[in-house]
Amino acid sequence: MFTGMDEVGWASMKHAYGSAEDVPELLRGLASACPQERERALDGMYGAVHHQGDVYDSTLACIPFLFEVVGHAELRDRGGVVELLVSIGGGDAFDDGPLEDGDGGEGNYAMARTAVRSGAAAFIGLLADRDPEVRRAAPTALVRFLSQPEHVLGLLTGRLEEEEDEQVRPALAEGLGLFARLHPASAAPAVEHLVELGAAPHDPGLRLAALGQLAGCAPDRLPTDLVPTVTALIRARSRRPRVPDQPERPDTDTLIGHLRRLRPADEEGGHLLRTLHTALGDRTADRIALLKGQLSSDESADRCNGVWMAAGLLREWRGSYEELVALIGEQVVTEEQRLRDAAASVLETLFGLAAPAADHLAVLVAVGSEHRIRQWEHGKPALGAPLKALARAGDPRAVAALAEVLDGPVVPPETGYEVKHLGPAAAPLAPLLRERLGELPLDALDTYDRAVPLLFALGWLGHAPAVPEMLRLLHGTPEGLRSREWFVRAIADALSECGPDAREAIPALRELLDGECAVAAAGALWSLEGDAEAVLPTLRRELVAGQFRARNAAEALGRLGPAARPALPALRAMADSGKVWLRASAAGALWDIAGDPEPVLPALRSSWEQNVHTRPLLAGCLTRMGPAGAPAHDLLRTELATPRRHQARADTYGSDNIGEDEQLLRACRAALDTA
């Protein structure tokens, strides 16, 4: 094997971490007799040679040798190598059209695509390979890269007649669905096959796969009773003897090994249902009904898959989710840890939407410290997902648990950020937050990470008794402290929220007016003493600094109100800027200072339409404008009528876009209420 590999100039090539001279070792590892070595080699290929989907010169040089590995039937774990080739050749980046010659792309990516297509005939024989994992990977590879649509369709349908493995047949159905999407002119026969596969007497897994593909390529061919049909198929599939999705694997310290350990108990079922949910898109009523069926199943694996499917729906689409969230909440008190952890992890991303699950979360938080603080084998403790979810839901029952955490020996750094969700109920936490802030060392490597969340919480609470502790950090931390500039800004912002009761900080803040933290210091000084003449020169100067500082300066000037009128000419110029965030910040400041909608509305509208991330800021501006903002209220009404979240990221677990989006919706309603 690997004839000519040593003659390749690997040392002159690159991958994600520099020289590619280690690539031959990785390639040989893929063909190793040792399963641990094979997994480490595949992990290395994804981690360096094809890092985050990138294609380097070394990636291109690997392609012939990867095909050589795939072609040796005696080697194990070749299914993963087929998937690697598919990813190198373009992955799912070309789902929007067929892979025609000369179609799009340039550079390494186009060359990789061409190289994989040139070897695609090798995928034909893999349809009948003795290894089921290889047979599961082959249909996608064939459809994407073999440029003979009629031949490909014949291969897939012919193999369906011969394939007996119930875990391989769904992959063939997925191949038919992909074929229909990539080759719409030839899609009709593939769709008819999917319609037939989606009906009795085929086994439940194959029927679910076919229905998921129909939802993506021919939704008009789905059965009218889709939800009860799918729910019944889920139940029937769960009653069948469970065959492991994958053969036993070595326990390695690779990323692939880590991800495998995180997989749900029924990964195949999760994949089938995720495909269906994704294809159903904005049919939220059907998806909610389907999820209710999943979350009411007697099988914990079905409920666990339902929890993760619900997370994708909630992240991407707006809707009425009270019943669905309540069902997720019921899973946090189950005895099965995998299901309980999944439900708590999803609920912590929902913020206020998690309120229907609060009673169950409160029960879980009360029964054990492990639900308040998560101890990791490596690294620092973190706030437990159940407690974080309860706090983010705004439930006052989280206060006592957070107090226990703050009074403990180690405080997870993120604790301070969760305080704001509790509203006035969080006030009793202020003394403990102050105490923890006062205990921090001044020169430790993690001082910044530990202090900033505490400062955020104390500032949000406006806890002026903590001013001495804030000044201790301001005066005592060394110049070389990591992220000291951001640290000082956090201190100044916290002092600003403490208002006139923090007047003892005025001399220290004045010393900061000529440095990198000038805007934060000026804003705090205005809050503490209300002297516009003391801060206007600084803020006007910062308007012509870098974009980030100019934005902050504009927003600080807006807080001065009419006292900042000398800055109006510069703000009007900023409102005409080609940089969207400068326009958005200037629009709000112009209204707050002059109360004239004429220069505000054009900048506001253009920013809103150009960048969805500006919308929460601009909705706040429209609320302050009241009836004067009416000419832009069509933007608010359109936003409220849009079913998709403004920062929808269905494939990004753990993002905070749900909380941001719900905040935007509240701001839009508030602005319309002022009209």
C-alpha positions in Angstrom: 0.0 0.0 0.0 0.8 3.7 -0.3 3.2 3.3 -3.2 5.0 6.6 -3.9 3.9 8.2 -0.6 7.4 8.6 0.6 8.3 10.5 -2.6 5.8 13.2 -1.9 7.3 16.4 -0.6 5.2 16.5 2.6 7.7 18.7 4.4 7.1 21.5 1.9 3.3 21.3 2.4 1.1 22.7 5.2 -1.8 21.7 7.3 -3.6 23.5 10.1 -0.7 23.3 12.4 2.3 23.9 10.1 4.4 21.4 8.3 2.6 18.4 6.8 5.6 16.1 7.4 3.5 14.0 9.9 0.8 13.2 7.3 2.3 9.9 6.1 2.2 8.6 9.7 -1.5 9.5 9.8 -2.2 7.8 6.5 -0.5 4.6 7.6 -2.4 4.8 10.9 -5.7 4.6 9.0 -4.6 1.2 7.7 -3.3 0.0 11.1 -4.4 -3.3 12.6 -4.8 -1.5 15.9 -8.3 0.1 16.4 -6.9 2.8 18.7 -4.3 3.7 16.1 -6.9 3.9 13.4 -9.1 6.2 15.5 -6.2 8.5 16.4 -5.2 8.7 12.8 -8.7 9.6 11.6 -8.9 12.2 14.5 -5.6 13.6 13.3 -6.9 13.9 9.7 -9.9 15.9 10.8 -7.9 17.9 13.4 -5.0 19.0 11.1 -5.2 17.9 7.5 -9.0 18.8 7.1 -9.3 21.1 10.0 -12.8 22.6 10.3 -13.4 21.7 6.7 -10.3 23.5 5.3 -8.5 22.1 2.3 -4.7 22.5 2.2 -2.1 21.4 -0.3 -1.5 18.4 2.0 -5.2 17.6 1.9 -5.1 17.4 -1.8 -2.0 15.2 -1.7 -3.8 12.8 0.6 -6.8 12.0 -1.7 -5.2 9.2 -3.8 -4.0 7.5 -0.7 -7.4 7.8 1.0 -8.9 6.1 -2.0 -6.3 3.4 -1.6 -7.3 2.8 2.0 -11.0 2.6 0.9 -10.2 0.1 -1.8 -8.6 -2.5 0.5 -11.5 -4.6 1.7 -9.5 -6.3 4.4 -9.0 -3.0 6.3 -11.4 -2.1 9.1 -13.1 1.3 9.8 -13.1 2.3 6.1 -16.5 3.8 6.5 -15.0 6.8 8.4 -12.5 7.2 5.5 -15.3 7.3 3.0 -17.0 10.0 5.0 -13.7 11.9 5.2 -13.4 11.8 1.4 -16.9 13.1 1.0 -16.1 16.0 3.4 -12.9 16.8 1.6 -14.7 16.8 -1.8 -17.3 19.3 -0.6 -19.4 17.7 2.1 -23.0 19.0 2.0 -21.8 22.4 0.6 -23.4 21.5 -2.8 -26.9 20.5 -1.7 -28.2 23.4 -3.7 -27.4 21.9 -7.1 -25.9 19.0 -9.1 -22.2 18.5 -9.3 -21.7 19.5 -12.9 -18.3 19.9 -14.5 -16.7 23.3 -14.0 -19.5 24.4 -11.6 -18.3 27.0 -9.1 -15.4 27.2 -6.8 -11.7 27.8 -7.3 -8.4 27.0 -5.7 -7.9 24.0 -3.3 -11.6 23.4 -2.7 -12.4 23.1 -6.5 -9.3 20.9 -7.0 -10.4 18.7 -4.1 -13.9 18.4 -5.5 -12.5 17.4 -8.9 -10.1 14.9 -7.4 -12.8 13.1 -5.4 -15.1 13.1 -8.5 -12.3 11.6 -10.6 -12.0 8.6 -8.3 -15.8 8.3 -7.6 -16.0 5.0 -9.5 -14.3 3.4 -6.5 -17.5 4.1 -4.5 -19.6 1.8 -6.7 -18.2 -1.4 -5.3 -18.6 -0.2 -1.8 -22.4 -0.6 -2.0 -21.9 -4.3 -1.7 -18.9 -4.2 0.7 -18.8 -6.8 3.5 -18.5 -4.0 6.1 -22.0 -2.5 6.9 -20.4 0.8 7.9 -18.8 1.1 4.4 -22.2 0.3 2.8 -23.8 3.0 4.9 -21.3 5.6 3.8 -21.3 4.7 0.1 -24.7 6.0 -1.1 -23.9 9.6 -0.2 -20.5 9.4 -1.8 -21.9 8.0 -5.0 -24.7 10.5 -5.3 -22.4 13.5 -4.7 -19.5 12.6 -6.9 -20.5 10.1 -9.6 -21.5 12.3 -12.5 -23.9 9.7 -14.2 -27.3 10.3 -12.7 -29.2 7.5 -14.4 -26.4 5.0 -13.5 -26.4 6.2 -9.9 -30.1 5.9 -9.5 -30.0 2.3 -10.9 -27.2 1.4 -8.5 -29.2 2.7 -5.5 -32.5 1.0 -6.4 -30.7 -2.2 -7.3 -28.9 -2.3 -4.0 -32.2 -1.7 -2.2 -33.5 -4.9 -3.6 -30.5 -6.8 -2.3 -29.6 -5.1 1.0 -30.9 -7.0 4.0 -29.3 -5.0 6.8 -31.9 -2.8 8.4 -29.3 -0.3 9.5 -28.0 0.1 5.9 -31.3 0.4 4.1 -32.1 3.8 5.6 -28.8 5.1 4.1 -29.9 4.0 0.7 -33.2 5.9 1.2 -31.1 9.0 2.2 -29.2 8.5 -1.0 -32.4 8.6 -3.0 -33.5 11.8 -1.3 -30.1 13.5 -1.9 -30.3 12.4 -5.5 -33.7 14.0 -5.9 -32.4 17.3 -4.5 -29.2 17.3 -6.5 -30.8 16.2 -9.8 -34.3 17.7 -9.9 -34.6 16.9 -13.6 -34.2 13.2 -12.9 -35.9 13.2 -9.5 -39.3 11.7 -10.3 -38.3 8.0 -10.2 -36.4 8.6 -6.9 -39.4 10.2 -5.4 -41.6 7.3 -6.4 -39.2 4.9 -4.8 -39.3 7.0 -1.6 -43.1 7.0 -1.5 -43.1 3.2 -1.8 -40.4 2.9 0.9 -42.3 5.1 3.3 -45.3 2.8 3.3 -46.1 -0.6 4.8 -44.8 -3.3 4.8 -41.3 -1.9 5.1 -39.6 -1.8 8.5 -40.1 1.3 10.7 -36.5 2.6 10.4 -36.6 2.5 6.6 -40.1 4.1 6.5 -38.9 6.9 8.8 -35.9 7.5 6.6 -38.0 7.6 3.5 -40.5 10.1 5.0 -37.7 12.3 6.2 -36.3 12.4 2.6 -39.7 13.1 1.1 -40.1 16.0 3.5 -37.0 17.5 2.0 -37.5 16.8 -1.7 -41.2 16.3 -2.3 -43.2 17.4 0.7 -46.4 17.3 -1.3 -46.0 13.5 -1.4 -46.0 13.1 2.4 -49.0 11.3 3.9 -51.8 13.6 5.2 -51.6 11.9 8.6 -47.9 12.4 8.9 -47.7 13.0 12.7 -49.6 10.0 13.8 -47.9 7.9 11.2 -44.4 8.9 12.4 -45.4 8.6 16.1 -46.6 5.1 15.4 -43.4 4.2 13.5 -41.3 5.5 16.4 -43.2 3.3 18.8 -42.9 0.3 16.5 -39.2 0.8 16.0 -38.6 1.1 19.7 -40.3 -2.2 20.3 -37.9 -4.0 18.0 -34.8 -5.6 19.5 -32.1 -2.9 19.6 -29.0 -3.5 17.5 -26.0 -1.3 18.4 -25.6 1.6 15.9 -21.9 1.0 15.8 -19.6 -1.8 16.6 -17.6 -1.7 19.8 -14.9 1.0 19.7 -11.7 1.6 21.6 -11.9 4.2 24.4 -9.4 6.8 23.1 -8.7 10.4 24.2 -9.4 11.7 20.7 -12.1 14.2 19.8 -13.8 11.4 17.8 -13.8 9.3 20.9 -15.2 12.2 23.0 -18.0 12.8 20.6 -18.8 9.1 20.5 -19.2 9.1 24.2 -21.7 12.0 24.0 -23.9 10.3 21.4 -27.4 9.5 22.4 -28.3 5.9 23.2 -30.2 5.6 19.9 -28.0 7.6 17.5 -29.7 6.2 14.4 -33.1 7.1 15.7 -31.9 10.6 16.4 -30.5 11.0 13.0 -33.7 9.8 11.3 -35.8 12.2 13.3 -33.4 15.1 13.0 -33.6 14.7 9.2 -37.4 14.8 9.3 -37.5 17.8 11.7 -35.0 19.7 9.6 -37.0 19.1 6.4 -40.3 20.1 8.0 -38.8 23.5 8.7 -41.4 26.1 9.7 -44.2 23.6 10.0 -44.0 24.2 13.8 -47.4 22.8 14.6 -46.6 19.4 13.1 -43.2 19.4 14.7 -44.6 20.3 18.1 -47.2 17.5 17.8 -44.5 15.1 16.8 -42.3 16.1 19.7 -45.1 15.6 22.1 -45.4 12.1 20.9 -41.6 11.5 21.2 -41.5 13.0 24.7 -44.5 10.9 25.8 -42.9 7.6 24.7 -42.3 4.8 27.2 -38.7 4.5 25.8 -36.2 6.8 27.4 -34.1 6.8 24.2 -37.1 8.2 22.2 -37.6 10.8 24.9 -33.9 11.7 24.8 -34.0 12.1 21.0 -37.2 14.2 21.5 -35.4 16.6 23.9 -32.6 17.2 21.4 -35.0 17.6 18.5 -37.0 20.1 20.5 -33.8 22.1 21.1 -33.3 22.6 17.3 -36.9 23.7 16.9 -36.8 26.2 19.8 -33.5 27.7 18.6 -34.7 28.4 15.1 -38.5 29.1 15.2 -40.7 31.2 17.3 -43.9 29.8 18.6 -46.1 28.8 21.6 -44.0 26.2 23.4 -45.5 26.0 26.9 -46.7 22.4 26.6 -43.5 21.3 24.9 -41.3 22.9 27.5 -43.3 21.4 30.3 -42.8 17.9 28.8 -39.0 18.6 28.6 -39.2 19.7 32.3 -40.7 16.3 33.2 -37.5 14.7 31.9 -35.2 16.4 34.4 -36.7 14.3 37.3 -36.2 11.0 35.5 -33.9 8.5 37.0 -31.9 8.1 33.8 -28.9 10.4 33.9 -28.4 10.7 30.1 -32.0 11.9 29.7 -31.9 14.1 32.8 -28.7 15.8 31.7 -30.0 16.3 28.1 -33.2 18.0 29.4 -31.3 20.3 31.8 -28.8 21.2 29.1 -31.6 22.2 26.7 -33.6 24.1 29.4 -30.6 26.3 30.2 -30.6 27.7 26.7 -34.3 28.7 26.8 -34.1 31.6 29.4 -37.6 32.8 30.1 -39.2 30.2 27.9 -38.1 27.6 30.5 -40.7 28.9 33.0 -43.1 26.0 32.4 -40.4 23.6 33.6 -39.4 25.6 36.6 -41.2 23.4 39.2 -39.3 20.3 38.1 -36.0 22.3 37.9 -36.5 23.6 41.4 -37.1 20.0 42.7 -33.9 18.9 41.0 -31.8 21.8 42.3 -33.1 21.1 45.8 -32.2 17.4 46.0 -28.4 17.5 45.5 -25.4 19.8 45.3 -24.4 18.1 42.0 -27.2 20.0 40.3 -26.0 23.3 41.6 -22.3 22.9 40.8 -20.9 20.6 38.1 -17.6 19.1 39.0 -15.4 18.2 36.0 -12.7 15.6 36.0 -10.4 18.2 34.6 -10.9 22.0 34.8 -12.7 24.2 37.2 -16.3 23.6 38.5 -19.1 25.1 36.5 -22.6 26.1 37.5 -24.9 23.2 37.1 -27.3 23.2 34.2 -30.4 22.8 36.3 -29.6 25.8 38.5 -28.5 27.9 35.5 -31.8 27.1 33.8 -33.8 27.9 36.9 -32.1 31.3 37.3 -32.4 32.1 33.6 -36.1 31.4 33.8 -36.3 34.2 36.4 -37.5 31.9 39.2 -36.8 33.3 42.7 -36.2 29.8 44.0 -32.8 30.0 42.4 -31.7 32.7 44.8 -31.1 30.4 47.8 -29.2 27.9 45.6 -27.0 30.7 44.1 -26.4 32.0 47.6 -25.1 28.5 48.6 -22.8 28.5 45.6 -21.5 32.0 46.4 -20.9 30.9 50.0 -19.0 27.8 48.9 -15.2 27.3 48.6 -15.1 27.7 44.8 -17.4 30.0 42.8 -17.9 29.1 39.1 -17.0 32.2 37.2 -20.2 32.4 35.2 -22.3 32.6 38.4 -22.4 36.4 38.3 -23.8 36.6 34.8 -26.9 34.7 35.8 -27.9 37.1 38.6 -29.6 39.6 36.2 -32.3 37.2 35.1 -33.7 37.1 38.7 -34.7 40.8 38.8 -35.3 42.4 42.2 -35.3 39.0 43.8 -31.5 38.8 43.4 -30.9 41.7 45.9 -30.0 39.4 48.8 -27.1 38.0 46.8 -25.3 41.4 46.7 -23.4 41.0 50.0 -22.1 37.6 49.0 -21.0 38.9 45.6 -19.2 41.8 47.3 -17.5 39.4 49.7 -16.3 37.1 46.8 -15.0 40.2 44.9 -13.0 41.4 47.9 -11.3 38.0 48.3 -9.9 37.9 44.8 -6.1 38.0 44.5 -4.8 41.0 42.5 -2.2 39.3 40.3 -3.5 35.8 39.7 -3.8 34.5 36.1 -7.5 34.0 36.5 -8.3 37.3 38.3 -10.0 38.7 35.2 -12.1 35.6 34.6 -13.3 35.5 38.2 -13.8 39.2 38.7 -15.7 40.4 35.6 -18.8 38.3 36.2 -18.9 39.5 39.9 -18.5 43.1 38.7 -21.3 42.6 36.2 -23.6 41.3 38.9 -22.8 44.0 41.4 -23.2 46.7 38.7 -26.5 45.3 37.6 -27.7 45.4 41.3 -26.2 48.9 41.7 -24.6 47.8 44.9 -22.7 50.9 46.0 -21.3 49.3 49.2 -19.0 47.3 46.9 -17.3 50.4 45.6 -14.2 49.9 48.0 -13.7 46.4 46.6 -14.0 47.7 43.1 -11.4 50.5 43.7 -9.1 47.9 45.4 -9.0 46.0 42.1 -8.7 49.2 40.0 -5.7 50.4 42.0 -4.1 47.1 42.9 -4.0 45.0 39.7 -0.7 45.1 37.9 -0.3 46.7 34.5 0.6 43.3 33.0 -2.5 41.5 34.1 -4.1 39.6 31.3 -6.9 41.6 29.6 -6.4 44.4 32.1 -7.9 47.0 29.7 -11.2 45.0 29.6 -10.9 44.5 33.3 -10.7 48.2 34.0 -13.7 48.8 31.6 -15.7 46.3 33.6 -14.9 48.1 36.9 -15.8 51.5 35.4 -19.1 50.1 34.1 -19.9 48.6 37.5 -19.1 51.9 39.2 -21.4 53.7 36.7 -24.3 51.6 37.8 -23.8 52.5 41.4 -24.6 56.1 40.7 -23.9 59.1 43.0 -23.3 56.8 46.0 -20.0 55.9 44.4 -18.6 59.4 44.4 -15.4 58.3 46.1 -14.4 56.7 42.8 -14.4 60.1 40.9 -10.7 60.8 41.3 -9.7 57.4 40.0 -12.1 57.6 37.1 -10.7 61.1 36.1 -7.3 59.5 35.8 -8.6 57.1 33.1 -10.0 59.8 30.8 -6.8 59.9 28.7 -6.4 56.1 28.3 -7.9 53.1 26.5 -10.8 53.0 28.9 -11.7 56.7 28.4 -15.3 56.0 27.3 -16.2 53.7 30.2 -14.6 56.2 32.6 -16.5 59.1 31.1 -19.7 57.3 31.3 -19.2 56.4 34.9 -18.2 60.0 35.7 -21.4 61.3 34.2 -23.4 58.8 36.2 -21.6 59.7 39.4 -21.5 63.5 39.2 -23.6 64.6 36.2 -21.0 67.1 34.9 -21.3 67.2 31.1 -18.4 69.6 30.7 -16.1 67.1 32.5 -16.8 64.3 30.0 -17.8 65.9 26.7 -14.3 66.5 25.4 -13.3 62.9 26.0 -16.4 61.5 24.4 -16.3 63.8 21.4 -12.6 62.8 20.9 -13.5 59.1 21.1 -16.1 59.5 18.3 -13.3 59.6 15.8 -11.4 56.7 17.3 -11.8 53.1 16.2 -15.2 51.7 15.4 -15.7 49.9 18.8 -14.7 53.0 20.8 -16.8 55.3 18.6 -19.9 53.2 19.1 -19.5 53.2 22.8 -18.8 56.9 22.8 -22.0 57.6 20.8 -24.1 55.5 23.2 -22.5 57.3 26.2 -23.3 60.7 24.6 -26.9 59.5 24.3 -27.1 59.0 28.0 -26.0 62.6 28.5 -29.2 63.7 26.7 -29.5 67.4 25.7 -26.2 68.2 27.5 -24.4 66.5 24.6 -25.7 68.8 21.9 -22.1 70.0 20.9 -21.5 66.4 19.6 -24.5 66.5 17.2 -22.6 67.4 14.0 -20.2 64.4 14.5 -23.1 62.1 15.3 -25.0 63.2 12.2 -21.9 62.3 10.2 -21.7 59.0 11.9 -25.4 58.3 11.1 -24.4 58.5 7.4 -21.4 56.1 7.9 -21.0 53.0 5.7 -20.4 51.0 8.8 -23.7 49.6 10.1 -22.9 49.5 13.8 -21.8 53.2 13.7 -25.1 54.1 12.1 -27.1 52.2 14.6 -25.3 53.7 17.6 -25.5 57.2 16.2 -29.2 56.9 15.5 -30.0 56.2 19.1 -27.7 58.9 20.4 -29.2 61.5 18.0 -32.7 60.8 19.3 -31.7 60.9 22.9 -29.8 64.2 22.5 -32.0 66.2 20.1 -35.3 64.4 19.9 -35.4 65.0 16.1 -36.6 61.9 14.1 -35.5 63.2 10.7 -31.8 62.1 10.9 -32.6 59.1 13.1 -35.2 57.1 11.0 -33.1 56.6 7.8 -30.1 55.4 9.8 -32.3 53.2 11.9 -34.1 51.6 9.0 -30.9 50.9 7.0 -29.1 49.4 10.0 -32.1 47.2 10.9 -32.4 45.8 7.4 -28.6 45.4 6.9 -27.7 43.6 10.1 -30.1 41.6 12.3 -27.7 41.9 15.2 -28.5 45.6 15.5 -32.2 45.0 16.0 -32.4 44.8 19.8 -30.5 48.1 20.1 -32.7 49.8 17.5 -35.9 48.4 19.0 -34.9 50.1 22.3 -34.4 53.3 20.4 -37.9 53.1 18.9 -39.3 52.5 22.3 -37.8 55.7 23.6 -39.0 57.6 20.5 -42.6 56.7 21.2 -45.1 58.1 18.5 -42.2 59.8 16.7 -40.9 56.3 15.7 -44.2 55.4 14.0 -42.8 55.6 10.4 -40.5 52.7 11.3 -43.1 50.6 13.1 -43.5 48.5 10.0 -40.2 47.0 10.9 -41.5 46.0 14.3 -44.6 44.5 12.9 -42.8 42.5 10.3 -40.4 41.2 13.0 -43.2 40.1 15.2 -44.9 38.4 12.3 -41.7 36.6 11.2 -41.7 32.9 12.4 -38.0 32.5 12.2 -35.8 33.8 15.0 -33.7 36.8 13.9 -30.4 35.1 14.6 -31.6 31.5 13.9 -28.9 29.0 14.2 -30.6 25.6 14.2 -27.3 23.7 14.1 -25.5 25.6 16.9 -26.2 24.1 20.3 -25.7 26.2 23.4 -26.0 29.5 21.7 -27.8 32.3 23.5 -29.8 33.4 20.5 -33.1 32.3 22.1 -32.7 34.8 25.0 -31.6 37.5 22.6 -34.5 36.9 20.3 -37.1 36.8 23.0 -35.6 40.1 24.3 -36.0 41.6 20.8 -39.7 40.5 20.6 -40.4 42.1 24.0 -38.7 45.3 22.8 -40.7 45.3 19.6 -44.0 45.0 21.6 -42.9 47.7 24.0 -42.1 50.1 21.1 -45.5 49.5 19.5 -47.2 50.0 22.8 -45.8 53.6 22.9 -47.4 54.6 19.6 
